[in-house]
Amino acid sequence: MKAEGELVPTAEEAAKQKQQQVEEERQRAEQLAERLKSLGIDPN
């Protein structure tokens, strides 16, 4: 249930937010993999 006055994103806005979240998670995974490599650990 939505609070009174709370905005609900359009499908396009929701998709854009999801795409941004996915990109941020991909970048974080890449950074963590680089960190592991720098410690001599193969992340794969």
Secondary structure by P-SEA (a helix, b strand, c coil): cccccbbbbcaaaaaaaaaaaaaaaaaaaaaaaaaaaaaccccc
